[in-house]
Structure formats: C-alpha cells, structure tokens
Amino acid sequence: MASQSQGIQQLLQAEKRAAEKVSEARKRKNRRLKQAKEEAQAEIEQYRLQREKEFKAKEAAVGHWDPVAVAALKWRRRPRRR
C-alpha cells in the first residue's frame, strides 16, 4: 500500500512540474508577442514620420498657392486599403 501511495505522489509531482513548464512557456510566448507588437508599433511610427516628412517637403516644393496640386498630393498620401 505504501508503494502505491508513493507512486501516486510521484505522479502528482510530475503533473505539477508539467503544469509549471506549460505556464512558463505561455509566459515566454506572451512576452515575445508583446515585444513584437512594440517593435511593430515603433516601426509603423517611424514609417509614418518618414512619409509625413516627405509629404511636407513635396508640399513646400509645390507651394501653398496651388490648391489643386496640394489636393493631389494629399490624395496620393492616403493609405491604400487592402
């Protein structure tokens, strides 16, 4: 009877270790996802700033007196939907 109880205890301990490993893996996955999201947001912001700078340079080159050209630049600046 004692060996049976010992076997059950070993199984319970193994189950607990397995649950801890799964929990740690989930935590690592969530950290990686959060980091990837932050990196993507930073890249998007950098791209947005670059495009805004290009737009302002084109706008300055065209001049503010030509509303048709400015409107055309703004229209081309709009993000395309996929």
C-alpha positions in Angstrom: 0.0 0.0 0.0 2.9 2.4 0.8 4.5 1.8 -2.6 1.1 2.6 -4.3 0.8 5.9 -2.3 4.4 6.7 -3.2 3.7 6.1 -6.9 0.6 8.4 -6.7 2.7 11.1 -5.1 5.3 10.8 -7.9 2.6 11.1 -10.5 1.2 14.2 -8.8 4.6 15.8 -8.6 5.3 15.1 -12.2 1.9 16.6 -13.2 2.7 19.7 -11.1 6.1 20.1 -12.9 4.5 19.7 -16.3 1.9 22.3 -15.4 4.7 24.7 -14.3 6.6 24.1 -17.6 3.4 24.9 -19.6 2.8 28.0 -17.6 6.4 29.3 -18.1 6.1 28.6 -21.8 2.9 30.6 -22.0 4.6 33.5 -20.2 7.6 33.4 -22.6 5.2 33.4 -25.6 3.2 36.4 -24.2 6.5 38.3 -23.6 7.6 37.6 -27.2 4.3 38.7 -28.6 4.3 41.9 -26.5 7.9 42.7 -27.7 7.0 42.0 -31.3 3.9 44.3 -31.0 6.0 47.1 -29.5 8.6 46.7 -32.2 6.0 46.8 -34.9 4.4 49.9 -33.4 7.8 51.7 -33.4 8.4 50.7 -37.0 5.0 52.0 -38.0 5.6 55.3 -36.2 9.0 55.7 -37.9 7.4 55.0 -41.3 4.6 57.5 -40.6 7.1 60.2 -39.7 9.2 59.5 -42.8 6.1 59.8 -45.0 5.0 62.9 -43.3 8.4 64.5 -43.8 8.3 63.5 -47.5 4.8 65.0 -47.8 5.8 68.3 -46.2 8.8 68.5 -48.5 6.7 68.0 -51.6 4.1 70.4 -50.2 6.8 73.0 -49.7 8.2 72.4 -53.2 4.7 72.8 -54.8 3.8 75.9 -52.7 0.7 76.6 -50.9 -0.7 78.8 -53.7 -1.7 75.8 -55.9 -4.7 74.1 -54.1 -5.1 71.5 -56.9 -1.5 70.3 -56.6 -1.8 70.2 -52.8 -5.0 68.3 -53.0 -3.4 65.8 -55.4 -0.5 65.2 -53.0 -2.9 64.7 -50.1 -5.0 62.3 -52.2 -1.9 60.2 -53.1 -0.8 60.3 -49.4 -3.9 58.4 -48.2 -3.2 54.9 -47.2 -4.4 52.2 -49.5 -6.9 49.7 -48.2 -6.1 46.0 -48.8 
